[in-house]
Structures are given as C-alpha cells and as structure tokens.
Amino acid sequence: MGVTTMTGLPDISIVIPTFNRPDRLARALHGVLHAHGALVIEVIVVDDGSPDAAGVEAVVRGADPTGRTIRLVRQANRGPAAARNAGAAASTADLIVFLDDDCVVTPGCLDILLGVHRNSPPNEVLAVMGQAVWDPATRVSPLMEVAMRGAQFDYDSITDPEQVPFSRFYTACASIGRRTFDDLGGFDTTLPAFAAGEDTEFAFRLTKRGGRIVYRADAVVLHDHPLELRSFLERQRRAGRAAVEVVASHPELFEAMGLDAIADVGLREQFYVSLLRYAYVIGIEEGLGAPTRPDDLPGEDLRSVVEAWLPAWAITQASTLRSWQSRAEALGRAVADRDRRLADVVQAKDARIGALEGELARLHRFLPVRVARAIRRWGLSGG
C-alpha cells in the first residue's frame, strides 16, 4: 500500500532481528543513525534469545543512550521470522523496514525506499527491497561470489525492477506498509526456525494477493558476513527442509522451491564431479603450502596461497605466450611470403598463356593458314 505518515509518528520503523552478534549489530545501528537524513525514524532491535543478552543490550544503550530512537525487544530463540514479526508488532510507523543485523545502510537508502511507497497508489499491496552488496572492507572469497550470484542473493536475474518475482525477495533490506504486513499475517512462524524460505513464502502470499515487489538497486546496504563452506552448507540444508514445508502449504511452488531437483540425475552427477574437482584444488593448495586440515575443506578463502603463487605462474605463462606469439608471427610472415611468390608464379603463367593465345590468334589470321584450313574442310567434306 502507499504510505502517508500521520503527524507525531515516525516516518519509518526499522526492525533489526539479531542473535548474539553484538559487533555487527553495533555497525548496523551506527549506519542507521547516521544515514537517515531528515527522516524521523524508530529502530526496533529484537534480541532473538542471544546467550550474550547483556552484550546486545550494551550495544543498544551505547548507540542510543536516551532510548528515544532505539528500543530493545527480547524473545526466546525462535528464529528470524518470529523476530521480525515481534519487531513489526512493537513498531508504530506506517512503513516498516526490515534490516539484517549484518547490513549497514548507506546514505539515501531509506529515503529511496520511502519514496517508492509515497509515490504509489494509496491502496497498493507493495513491498520494496534494496540491494545488499559485500562490504568493501570484507575480503570476498569465491564462495561468497557464488552466494551473491544466486546461492543467497540473485539480483542480477531481476529483469524488471518494477515487477520482481516472489522468488527474488530478500529481507536483508526490504520495506512494506504496516497494513499490508498485518493483512498478510506477517512471516510464517510454522516453518522450521533458523531456515531460509520465509522470505519467499511471504512474498508468494503478497503476489498472490495481487501485490507487487519493487527493486531499487541504488538503495544499498553493505553486507558484512564472511561465509564459510561448512556453515553455509548447513544453511542450504535447512533451506531445503524449509522448502518442503513451504510446498506442503503451497503445492504450486513445487518447482519454484526447487523440489524438482531431487529427480535431476544430472544435477547429482554434476555435484560429485564438482566436489571431486574441488578436493583436487584443495590438494593443489596444500601442495603449495596452504595450512589446510585433512578433514576440512574450507570454502571461505580459496585464494590464500594460490594468490601468492599465481603471479609467478602468470609470468611464466606470459613468457610462453610471447614465445608462441613470436613463432606465430614468424609463421605468418613465411606464409605471406609464400603467398606472394605463388601469386607471382600464377601471374607469370597467366601472362604467358595470354601471350600464346594472342600469338595463336595472329597465326590463324595469315592467308596460308586460312587457305590450308579451307582445303582441309573441303577435303573432308568431299571425301
């Protein structure tokens, strides 16, 4: 729905679920408090049962000693879907912005989200999402690059930013009108806690209601969450289990949630081929001196020793390439010279043939030759 803020209420309520990550939460809060410009905001931090509850509270108090802008809500550890619902229930603005605790908003981001809502029809069912990019201070591993190209986020596949598919909705930075959120019943807390899938399920219900998802690539948040292979694989397993639950409620999402992959024999073969190749690459790293444990294949940084080795390898390859280029250029010159000589021979042959043909034509015009030819024809006909 469109948003018209009532007097006395904040322009937006920012809901940040968190679990035992006070350092990242501190960065997220600092970003919000320094990037909202002239907007009137309230921030709802939902502590999802952090063991270090005191650490989370200290971060909130340190960011806003007066308690006027940031409020802390506590709940038992129930997962991000329940935490977002709790934060939305505690908020007061007509527009709710969901932000992950490992994301830092950049200047202008919140204004862009709010602007889309204010310029939309008053009763439109609408959600708007910004773009999460890796924090420049984060060293991005190959695994993280893959995650940003589809395993976790897939912004590049969005072809129409005014009509985003429900499968590309991410709550790392997303806004929705309070009325719309309440009408949809919030995020589904019956799905397995701590699994992915609640974003997609929520977005499916929104679009099924006739709603629209809008994407603004310039509404940027900096994602500060280095990935490790072992933990990310576990996340993907949880996502798979959640997908089964989503399809149980919405059978029409069987393919959209990827359950058809279970019957894809080629996918399994591709997986094992890739896994074996990956283990081979790890062996190369170990051969180069990488400190890799035999029982652990870390995916967070495949570049460590390889990066130090690649320059020398590249120099060798460049030298070899230059040698082959020189050989190719010499061969090219030899071929060109041969072609020129062949062209000269052909030209001389053609000239000689032309001269002989001219000489023959001239002989045919001589009187004795014409008489002889006439006698031959007469003799043949007379015989």
C-alpha positions in Angstrom: 0.0 0.0 0.0 1.0 3.6 -0.4 2.2 5.3 2.8 1.0 8.6 4.3 2.7 9.2 7.6 0.5 10.6 10.4 1.6 13.6 12.4 3.5 12.6 15.5 4.5 9.2 14.2 7.9 8.3 12.8 8.3 8.1 9.0 9.6 4.6 9.2 10.1 1.8 11.8 13.3 -0.1 11.2 13.2 -3.7 12.5 16.5 -5.4 13.1 16.4 -9.0 14.4 19.7 -10.1 16.0 21.2 -13.2 17.6 24.4 -13.0 19.5 26.3 -10.7 17.1 26.8 -7.5 19.1 29.7 -6.3 17.0 27.8 -6.5 13.7 24.7 -5.1 15.4 26.7 -2.1 16.6 27.8 -1.3 12.9 24.2 -1.7 11.7 22.9 0.7 14.3 25.6 3.2 13.6 24.7 3.1 10.0 21.0 3.6 10.6 21.6 6.5 13.0 24.0 8.3 10.5 22.2 7.6 7.2 18.6 8.5 7.7 19.0 12.2 6.9 15.9 14.2 7.7 13.7 11.2 8.2 12.1 10.6 11.6 12.9 7.0 12.5 12.4 4.5 15.2 14.5 1.4 15.5 13.3 -1.9 17.0 16.1 -4.3 17.8 14.7 -7.8 18.5 17.1 -9.9 20.5 16.2 -13.5 19.5 17.4 -15.2 22.7 21.1 -14.3 22.4 23.2 -16.1 25.1 25.1 -12.8 25.4 22.0 -10.8 26.1 24.0 -8.3 28.1 26.3 -7.6 25.2 23.3 -6.9 22.9 21.8 -4.6 25.5 25.1 -2.7 25.9 25.3 -2.1 22.2 21.8 -0.7 22.1 22.4 1.6 25.0 25.7 2.7 23.6 24.1 3.6 20.2 21.2 5.5 21.8 21.8 6.4 25.5 18.5 8.3 25.7 16.4 5.4 24.4 14.3 7.7 22.2 15.2 6.2 18.9 16.1 2.6 19.6 14.0 0.1 21.5 15.1 -3.4 22.5 12.6 -6.3 22.4 13.5 -9.7 23.8 12.1 -13.1 22.9 13.1 -16.7 23.3 15.2 -18.1 20.5 12.6 -18.7 17.8 14.3 -17.7 14.6 14.3 -14.6 12.3 10.7 -14.9 11.1 9.3 -14.7 14.6 11.8 -12.0 15.5 10.7 -9.8 12.5 7.0 -10.4 13.5 7.8 -9.3 17.0 9.6 -6.2 15.8 6.7 -5.3 13.5 4.2 -5.7 16.3 6.2 -3.3 18.5 6.7 -0.6 15.8 4.5 2.4 15.4 5.2 3.8 11.9 3.0 3.2 8.8 6.1 1.8 7.0 8.3 -1.0 8.3 11.8 -1.5 7.0 13.4 -4.9 7.8 17.2 -4.8 8.0 19.5 -7.7 8.9 22.0 -7.1 11.7 24.9 -7.7 9.4 23.9 -5.0 6.9 24.8 -1.3 7.1 22.6 1.2 5.3 24.2 3.7 3.0 23.1 7.4 2.8 19.9 7.8 0.9 18.9 4.2 1.1 15.9 4.8 3.4 14.8 7.8 1.5 14.7 5.8 -1.7 12.5 3.0 -0.1 10.1 5.5 1.5 9.9 7.5 -1.8 8.6 4.4 -3.7 5.9 3.9 -1.1 4.8 7.5 -1.1 4.6 7.7 -4.9 2.5 4.5 -5.2 -1.3 4.3 -5.1 -2.7 4.5 -1.6 -4.2 1.0 -1.5 -1.5 -0.8 -3.5 -0.1 -4.0 -1.9 3.6 -3.2 -2.2 7.0 -4.3 -0.9 10.2 -2.6 -1.9 13.7 -4.0 -1.5 17.1 -2.5 -1.8 20.4 -4.2 -2.8 22.8 -5.9 -0.5 26.4 -5.8 -1.6 29.5 -7.0 0.1 31.1 -4.5 2.4 34.3 -3.1 0.7 36.2 -4.0 3.9 35.3 -7.7 3.5 37.6 -9.9 1.6 35.3 -11.7 -0.8 36.0 -15.4 -1.3 34.9 -17.5 -4.4 32.2 -19.0 -2.2 30.9 -15.5 -1.4 30.9 -14.5 -5.0 28.8 -17.6 -5.8 26.4 -16.7 -3.0 25.9 -13.3 -4.4 25.1 -14.8 -7.9 22.2 -16.9 -6.8 23.0 -19.2 -3.8 22.0 -16.5 -1.4 21.1 -13.4 -3.4 20.4 -13.1 -7.1 19.8 -9.5 -8.0 21.3 -9.9 -11.5 18.4 -12.1 -12.6 15.9 -9.4 -11.9 14.9 -8.2 -15.4 12.0 -5.8 -14.4 12.7 -3.9 -11.2 9.1 -2.8 -11.1 7.7 -6.3 -11.0 10.2 -8.6 -9.1 9.4 -12.3 -8.9 8.5 -13.5 -5.4 11.4 -15.9 -5.5 13.8 -12.9 -5.6 12.5 -11.2 -2.5 15.1 -10.7 0.3 14.6 -9.1 3.7 18.2 -8.1 4.2 16.8 -4.7 3.3 13.1 -4.5 2.5 10.2 -2.3 3.3 6.4 -2.9 3.5 3.4 -0.9 4.6 2.1 -1.9 8.1 -1.4 -2.5 6.8 -0.1 -4.9 4.1 2.1 -6.7 6.6 -0.7 -7.1 9.1 -3.2 -8.2 6.4 -0.8 -10.9 5.2 -0.3 -12.2 8.8 3.5 -11.5 8.8 6.1 -14.2 8.3 5.1 -17.8 8.6 6.5 -19.0 12.0 5.4 -22.5 11.4 8.3 -23.0 9.1 11.4 -24.6 10.6 13.2 -21.9 12.7 16.6 -20.7 11.5 15.9 -21.9 8.0 15.7 -19.9 4.8 12.4 -19.8 2.9 10.3 -17.5 5.0 11.1 -14.5 2.6 10.0 -16.5 -0.4 6.8 -17.8 1.2 5.8 -14.3 2.4 6.5 -12.8 -1.0 4.4 -15.5 -2.6 1.4 -14.7 -0.5 1.9 -11.0 -1.2 2.0 -11.5 -5.0 -0.9 -14.0 -4.8 -2.9 -11.2 -3.2 -2.2 -9.1 -6.3 0.7 -7.3 -4.7 3.9 -6.0 -6.3 7.6 -6.2 -5.4 9.8 -3.3 -6.5 13.6 -3.4 -6.6 15.8 -0.3 -6.2 19.5 -1.2 -6.8 20.6 2.3 -5.6 19.1 1.6 -2.1 22.3 -0.1 -1.0 23.2 -1.8 2.2 26.7 -3.1 2.9 26.6 -6.8 3.8 29.3 -7.8 6.4 29.1 -11.5 6.8 32.1 -13.6 5.6 30.9 -17.1 4.6 32.4 -20.4 5.5 31.7 -23.5 3.5 30.7 -25.8 6.3 28.2 -23.3 7.9 26.8 -22.3 4.5 26.2 -25.9 3.5 24.3 -26.3 6.7 22.2 -23.2 5.9 21.4 -24.7 2.5 20.3 -28.0 4.1 18.0 -26.0 6.4 16.7 -24.2 3.4 15.9 -27.5 1.7 14.0 -28.7 4.7 12.1 -25.4 4.8 11.3 -25.7 1.1 9.4 -29.0 1.8 7.4 -27.2 4.4 6.6 -24.3 2.1 5.4 -26.7 -0.6 3.3 -28.6 1.9 1.3 -25.3 2.3 1.6 -24.2 -1.3 1.9 -27.2 -3.7 2.0 -24.9 -6.7 5.5 -23.9 -5.6 7.0 -27.4 -6.2 9.3 -26.2 -9.0 9.8 -22.6 -7.7 11.2 -24.0 -4.4 13.5 -26.4 -6.3 11.9 -29.7 -5.2 12.0 -31.0 -8.8 15.8 -31.1 -8.4 15.5 -34.3 -6.4 14.7 -36.1 -9.6 17.6 -34.5 -11.6 20.2 -37.2 -12.0 22.4 -34.9 -14.0 22.5 -32.4 -11.1 23.8 -35.1 -8.7 26.4 -36.1 -11.2 27.4 -32.5 -11.6 27.6 -32.2 -7.8 30.0 -35.1 -7.4 32.2 -34.1 -10.4 32.4 -30.6 -8.9 33.1 -31.9 -5.4 36.0 -34.1 -6.6 37.4 -31.3 -8.7 37.2 -29.0 -5.6 39.1 -31.6 -3.5 41.7 -31.6 -6.2 42.1 -27.8 -6.0 42.4 -28.1 -2.2 45.2 -30.6 -2.8 47.0 -28.1 -5.0 46.7 -25.5 -2.2 48.2 -28.0 0.2 51.0 -28.8 -2.2 51.7 -25.1 -2.3 51.9 -24.9 1.5 48.4 -24.0 2.5 47.6 -24.8 6.1 44.6 -27.0 5.4 43.4 -29.7 7.7 42.7 -33.0 6.0 39.2 -33.3 7.4 38.2 -29.7 6.5 37.7 -28.3 3.0 37.4 -24.5 3.7 35.5 -22.6 1.1 35.9 -19.2 2.7 39.2 -18.5 1.1 40.5 -20.5 -1.9 42.9 -17.7 -2.8 45.3 -17.7 0.1 48.4 -19.4 -1.1 47.2 -19.5 -4.7 47.2 -15.7 -4.8 50.9 -15.7 -3.9 51.6 -18.4 -6.5 49.6 -17.0 -9.4 51.9 -14.0 -10.2 54.9 -16.3 -10.8 52.7 -18.7 -12.8 51.3 -15.8 -14.8 54.8 -14.5 -15.6 55.7 -18.0 -16.9 52.5 -18.2 -18.9 53.1 -14.7 -20.3 56.6 -15.6 -21.4 55.4 -18.8 -23.0 52.6 -16.8 -24.7 55.1 -14.3 -26.1 57.2 -17.1 -27.4 54.3 -18.7 -29.2 53.2 -15.3 -30.5 56.7 -14.7 -31.9 56.5 -18.1 -33.6 53.1 -17.4 -34.9 54.2 -14.1 -36.3 57.2 -15.7 -38.0 55.0 -18.4 -39.4 52.6 -15.7 -40.6 55.4 -13.8 -42.4 56.6 -17.1 -44.0 53.1 -17.9 -45.2 52.6 -14.3 -46.6 56.0 -14.6 -48.4 55.0 -17.9 -49.9 51.6 -16.5 -51.0 53.4 -13.6 -52.7 55.7 -16.0 -54.5 52.8 -18.2 -55.6 50.9 -15.1 -56.8 53.9 -14.1 -58.9 54.1 -17.5 -60.4 50.4 -17.6 -61.2 50.6 -14.1 -62.6 53.6 -15.0 -64.9 51.8 -18.2 -66.0 48.6 -16.3 -66.8 50.7 -13.7 -68.8 52.5 -16.4 -70.7 49.2 -18.2 -71.6 47.7 -14.9 -72.7 50.7 -14.2 -74.9 50.5 -17.7 -76.5 46.8 -17.3 -77.1 47.4 -13.9 -78.8 50.2 -15.5 -81.0 47.9 -18.3 -82.0 45.1 -16.0 -82.9 47.5 -13.9 -85.0 48.8 -17.0 -86.9 45.2 -18.0 -87.6 44.7 -14.7 -89.5 47.6 -15.4 -92.0 46.4 -16.2 -95.6 48.3 -19.5 -96.0 46.8 -20.8 -92.8 43.3 -19.8 -93.8 43.8 -21.5 -97.2 45.1 -24.7 -95.6 42.2 -24.7 -93.2 39.7 -24.2 -96.1 41.3 -27.0 -98.2 41.2 -29.3 -95.1 37.5 -28.6 -94.7 36.8 -29.1 -98.5 38.8 -32.3 -98.5 36.9 -33.6 -95.5 33.6 -32.7 -97.0 34.5 -34.0 -100.5 35.7 -37.3 -99.2 
